[in-house]
Each structure stands twice: as structure tokens, then as C-alpha cells.
Amino acid sequence: MHVFAIACLCLAASGGPGGDEGRLQLRLKPSVSARGVDVTVGELCEIAPPNAEAVAVAQVRFGPAPSGGHARTVTRTEIVQALAAAGRDVGAFRFEGASEVVVQSLQVEVPAQDLLDSATAALQAVLALEGGDVEFTPPPRLRHVQAPPGRRSQELVARLRGDRTGPTAAVVDVDVVVDGVPFRKVPVQFQLTRYQPVLKTLGVLRAGTPLGPENLAVAREPVAQAPGLFLGSIDQVQGLVAARNLQADQRLTLGDTALPAVIHKGDVVTVVLTRGRVKVTAKALANHDAPLGGRLTLTNPQSRAQLTGTVAAPGLVVVQQ
């Protein structure tokens, strides 16, 4: 810094020679408690007379506030340097009062319930968009968080980390914003339990039993306990029967269901044998039950030859040769 500039700063810091008329008076306070994330000249000094220029000078930022539990000593010279750096004419000020200011940061407890409420609202909003049946469990406790109350405001802004939930957990970051400036980020982790509807038997069912509300019910179960591709609606088994014997309280998969048989074992059916343009009609015995469109093996009652065809209608099987 040039010698002349240093001399000007020293004169301003000491109050300078006469000619105080029209100059702003800055009286340093012995100690202050900063309410925001930074400290302004208006917090360090009482400025007179109260006019528009005094208001503008008061808003000049001196520097960041000390961290919680710590203090900082600010001298007159440092204040003059801050004003000069902000483009202010240091010769326009007259300093009085203390030669230095002890600055401490005022901090207050951010209520844990407020943090949790903010995080919960953010999580619920995302879950509503994602859909599904989900329950969440908040953390049993949150750490103590302190922040400046702010000169104007202290607010909480919450956002889900990654903008989507995980299979079993979600983290919401809550920003403590002081006077519009983020001060501290508090992570809040929730445990998620996802549920799905599962169709279950009300009792023991034999193969071929028609399925419906009289022997099935929809249960709500955690996805972790039902990892398979289970049916979840009575409508999904409309017109179907049990494909095999089923135990009581058994979860139903698509493989546990089948179309009802229209041909039963031992039935005498009409067989249409097709070979090119030639069609031959004969009779045969069904070797097992089969639904419409199902594959069926047949026995020729005279030759005992085995045939395989497709059920085209009750009592009718088509065999392609």
C-alpha cells in the first residue's frame, strides 16, 4: 500500500484533523453479537446522523461472523480498510468510541422437530409422485444443531438426496438457511418399508378347484417378505382353477393357476386329423385333463396308438400330421 494511502487510513481511524462538519460519525461498540453469517459495519458501529448515506455505510459487509463459541477482535483500522475496499471515501468518516470491537456469533438451537417436519414433508412429496404403498420410519433422534438466528430470517429448506428414494431408505438433506444464505446441511435418514398386495389361499385347495373370493383373499405384505412375482388381485384369477394342490395361506403365482379343463381324462373325443388338404375324423380317448387351446395326448381305442393334438372345443381335438 502506498505511503499516502496508509496515512489516509491512519487519519481516518484516529478521527483525523478538524473539519468534522458533514462527516459521518462512526462510534465503535465495545462488543457485539452477530446475528447473521457475516458482520456488517452497521453492527460494529453506531452511525450518525441517521440518513441515507448512513444506511448505505451500515450495510457494507465487513467479513464472516466468527464460528460458534469463538470471538474475534476487530480494530478501527480493519473497519477503515473494509470501507476503503468497498469504495467508500474514508475521509468522509469520523471515528469515536472504543478502539476495537469484540465480535461474537449469536447462535440458537434449531428445534429437532422442525428439522424432522421439514424433512418429512419433502419425503412425502416425493413418495406421492413415485406412487406405491410405502411406510417410512424417521430416525430415533437427530443431532443438536445450532445456527445464527439471522438479521432477517432463519428458514429450513429440505430436498431428497438424489431426487428419488431407495428400496429401503431415503436421505433428506435439510439446509438451515440464514438470511438467504445456506449455513449448515443436516442429513435426515428414513427407513422405508414397501408393501404389495398378495393373493393368498384361505384353505387347502385341490387341483382343478375354481379360484375366486370364496377361497382366496388379498393380503398386504412387505415386499422383502414377498420377493416373488405373486398375483395381487382377485380379477387376475377370474375363470381360472388351481393348477396343482395348494396349501392353506399360500401365496399365489401365475404358475399356480390354469384354465379350467373342457376335456377330462377318459373322455371319448372327436379327433380331426389333418394332412395337407385331407381331413380324417376319428374317435379317441383323452389321456388327461386339458383346457381349451391346451395340448392333449390321446389313445386310439383300436390300435392303441398315441396321438397329440390341440383342444379346439369341448370334445374336439385337432391333430396336425
Secondary structure, DSSP 8 states (H G I E B T S, - for coil): --HHHHHHHHHHHHT-SS--TT-EEEEE-SEEEE-SSEEEHHHHEEEES-SHHHHHHHT-EEEE---TT-EEEEEHHHHHHHHHHTT--GGGEEEEE-SEEEEEE--EE--HHHHHHHHHHHHHHHHHHH-SEEEEE--S-----EE---SS-EEEEEEEGGGS--SSEEEEEEEEEETTEEEEEEEEEEEEEEEEEEEEESS-B-TT-B-STTTEEEEEEEGGG--S-B---GGGGTT-EESS-B-TT-B-BGGGEE--EEE-TT-EEEEEEEETTEEEEEEEEESS-EETT-EEEEE-TTT--EEEEEEEETTEEEEE-
